[in-house]
Amino acid sequence: MKIIILGGDGFCGWPTTLKLSSENHEILIIDSFVRRDIDKELGIKSVTPISSLKDRLDSWYKLSGKKINYLKFDIAIDYDSLLKAFNAFKPDVIIHFAEQRAAPYSMKSSWHKRYTINNNINATNNVLAAIVEIKLDAHLVHLGTMGVYGYKTPDIEIPEGYLNVKIQKENEYHDLEILYPSDPGSIYHLSKAQDQLLFSYYNKNDGVRITDLHQGIVWGIQTKETLIDEKLINRFDYDGDFGTVLNRFIVQSVLNYPLTVHGNGGQTRAFININDCVECINLAVKNPPGTNERVKIMNQMTETHKIIDLAKLISNKTGVKIEKVENPRNENAENELDVSNKNFIDLGLKQTKLDETLINEISIISEKYKERIDKNKIPCKSKWR
């Protein structure tokens, strides 16, 4: 297949690119490198050293014999270049990672809120409009977030995107299937909730085939392909804006820095290992929705944990103490979370669950590159309140 990967230089995009290339798909990356620019803005760098995309792709070609091309432009702004790329490459699949992906970053200031909305929603609408304009029969796979559901859910299993409800009119009840009501907890999550409506509209009005993946928090760093050579290594974020919670805890433990738990740590979140994230996207590519089928929504997660339980797991393993700090987010102190991921299980996903071996792998990487870590960047300084 011919696959365009939007944002293929990023944390989830890069290992996905290598995985799909290894399976002999023809790949084109489109990326503005804005994530690298944000590192400069925040004065941080990945724990792991990241080569330029050109060097990454050259190394992959030398090691695998597989050529991957790329274009540099911003799909949220440069619609003409996007249209030209789609017309020239004529992809069978478009994988959309090209959105600002961090909730804390989206809440840093009014500018960051406006940037996140402008970038994320414009990018998605431009992709959809371009598919329609040139009558491209491509399957769009989008990386969304579990956060669109919110964390004030009733005591039910969260379904995969859709909810069956009954509407009462006088003494009669009418069955209706709706998108699960969104309850975004940040501007970032709000942008992903808006994406859902864009997908629903373009699917209904123009027949665009779409898979929307509601992903949990990613932990882990390396995949089979990124392990081949150091120039292929994946990003490893630890800072208060982009670092995901388990990876952050492991970095803190390597530095003997107290494990910072927001509030009492009673927040329950959905998680997925980076290897499973890549495999889920691969499964989505291989199993597209049919013509005239509604948007396929799948929950891309494998387990749920309370944040305090993760902190205790790392603390018991390393001896680093836990420090509870004021929660910068405007959210409930505690929540439960029960999530269905039946679609991926039925497609054959072998779930990678949290275990000590994988924690050790992350610790080894943190130890190897710990001189690259700035302790001052660890705390979350973005405030919701």
C-alpha angles and dihedrals in degrees: 000000000000109000131186113202113200109205093013093157093065137096097276096019097060100055089041090054092053093045094053092043089053088057090057100255117148106245134199119183120206113190137151092204088231091144089063089049090053089056087059092046092052095039093237139117136202114271086235117059110250120209122213114277090248091055091046092052093043090053092048090051093050092048100040106020088233120128121216120184128201142196125204118219140106111262091197090062110019103062094160092059090047091052091047092050093049091048094049099042098034096202124207089206133026116197113200116209094137100116135103099263109193126091095200092050090052090057100047096100144332088275092054091048091052092044092052094050094043094046100042101041096039091049093052095044092047091053092049094044091050092051089053097042095057094034091240114181095211130141111235115211113191128192106222132162141255085229092082088076093056126216102264092083121152119246094284137103109266106240125220101275102305133077128198111221138172121230116206121216111177104306097340130089124209123198117231135173115215139171108272104265111264121234105176118193099199141018088263091056089045090057090053091049088054089050088060091059092047090052092047092051099046090045092051097039103035105018095241110172108231139175115193114196115204100205130198126219110300121229129182128046116221135062131190091270099044090052093063095084136000091241087063094052117133128240118273112197120190105162126112093258105044107013113106115228104252094043088049092052091052092050089049091051092051089053093043086240114151114263102250111219118187111232113327093330093243093133112118117211137180118245139194133182117242090243091055090046090057093044092050091054089048090052091048090053091051094047108046124174115261128249110292091010117137121251108294109228119191130179106233101203138101108196145004129228138175111243092234090055091054090049091051091049092055094039093052090049098046107023092235112143126241119240119195113212134183110283109245090199127086098233143115114286090233138015140168122227128198114175135183118224095166095132094063093041089054089050089057104262111169102212120228107214126198110274140159095255093061092043088054091052091055091046091053091053091046091051093047094054102027093123086070092061121098110205090204090066095056101083119080107242099175111106127207094184 
